[in-house]
Amino acid sequence: MWAYFKWEFRQFFTNKKNIAIYVILLFLALYFALKVAPLYEPIEKADVAEMEARYKTREDFIKTAGSRAYVHPAVGYALAIFPQWNELDKARVEAIGNKDYLKYVEATAEWYLYSDAIIANSGEFFYNPLYYTYGNDFGHADGHYGYGYTGSRFSGYVGENPELSMELFEEKTALQTLQRLLNDYLPIVFFISCIFLSVDIVLKDRRNPSVLKGFPIADWKKLCVKGIIAFIGSVMSFIPLCVGFVLIGLQNGFGNLSLPVPIYSYIEKTFTNISMGTFILKNALFISVWILFFIVIILFLSLIVKAEFINLFVSLSVIAAEWLYSDRGMGAYSDIERYPTSFVQVGQIISGYKNFIYESQHLTYQNGLIIVGGCTLIIMILILIVSQSKRFKLIA
């Protein structure tokens, strides 16, 4: 058994196709760290000019309208809410000017929560204009999510009191960049890498049938070894990506694992914070379960179909399937949570963003582990059953 494990291990990591995949991942990491990451501009950033413009506009309005004896009710409402809004903007500007980042954090957390409370149910005021660009029909809802997220994040800085910096405020540190990527397409990069690394792990045996017949091991045991090797190789795909993480950390700081990560609750319609370390660990576990799922899919298809194209097509279809049926708000009238493909974007599941855009309370981390893990277990049982049949032997 050990001799067979060493054979498969050497075959996997000397495979030219697999080496090329690791090199491509390294190139992507370097390109992202050196070219893409430095250009990142968040919607919610510490823009002093914007704060001052808001402050001066409101201040002029207060001086002009406040001197009138009689005003329209809408003007009266504005006069009632503008003073505190201006007080918070003034505190933010002064705090940045004095580099008093703790005061800036406190004022900013209160500003976002106060602003969201005013704008959310108002037709008179709007969120940051960037939420409404590109014809976004859901700009108001996205602004509500963005302000709630940012308010919760800055509130977490007050409690934890980490080493504060402008890079931290704009989520440019290495760990925050990793968090953003996990909420975006980094999990899919891992999954596609896993698929291409594993696609031929069974079918490559056609090239060495005489050698492999020398290992007197049952087919199901060989498949177990292949699955373990493919899992190790897929998990190791994070190593070349770590180069980009280190480069970003050297430029903007690494952050720390106690940083707050806002998690949205669809039931309570509010955010709560978990630590960065907890968020990354949950992503690592969920991604690992998905990687195992793709590996067992490939092992099963390799047994019954014996065609690399089918392995690729079916595996990649699982990743792409959600885009074929997804529609914003569909969780209110469909059982989207029953499909494993709805849980592919792992970070968005854990952060609660999927629940927000689909208006569902069931696209949760726990449900995802149960559904994807259950499907993986079922396919494993099928592999065990099919591998006992002489019709589906690995080597004829």
Number of C-alpha atoms within 10 A of each C-alpha: 13 8 9 18 16 13 12 20 19 12 15 21 15 11 12 10 14 21 13 12 16 21 14 15 22 20 16 15 21 20 13 18 23 15 11 11 18 13 10 12 11 12 13 15 14 18 10 16 10 12 16 16 12 15 21 13 11 18 15 11 16 17 11 10 16 14 10 8 6 10 13 9 9 10 14 13 11 17 19 12 13 16 15 13 18 20 13 23 23 18 17 25 21 15 18 18 12 11 13 13 18 18 16 26 24 21 21 23 22 18 23 24 18 18 19 22 14 15 17 17 11 10 8 9 13 18 19 17 11 13 20 17 10 8 8 11 11 13 19 19 16 18 22 23 21 19 25 24 22 23 24 24 24 23 24 24 21 15 10 13 13 16 12 15 17 15 18 20 22 17 22 26 25 26 24 24 20 18 20 16 13 23 19 14 16 17 23 18 13 20 25 19 23 27 22 19 25 28 26 21 22 22 17 12 15 12 9 10 13 11 9 16 12 9 12 10 12 13 18 17 14 20 21 17 19 23 20 17 22 26 20 13 20 25 17 14 21 17 13 18 20 15 17 23 21 15 18 24 18 12 16 18 18 20 22 16 15 16 23 25 26 25 21 25 17 20 12 8 10 14 21 17 18 17 16 21 16 15 21 19 11 16 22 17 12 25 23 17 18 25 24 23 21 25 27 27 21 25 25 22 20 21 19 15 12 18 14 19 12 15 25 18 10 15 23 17 13 14 19 14 15 18 10 8 10 13 11 12 15 15 21 12 10 11 12 20 20 14 13 22 19 21 27 23 20 26 28 24 26 25 25 22 20 26 23 24 18 22 18 22 17 21 26 21 19 12 16 26 18 13 17 20 17 14 15 21 15 11 16 18 11 13 21 16 11 18 22 13 10 9 11 16 15 23 14 9
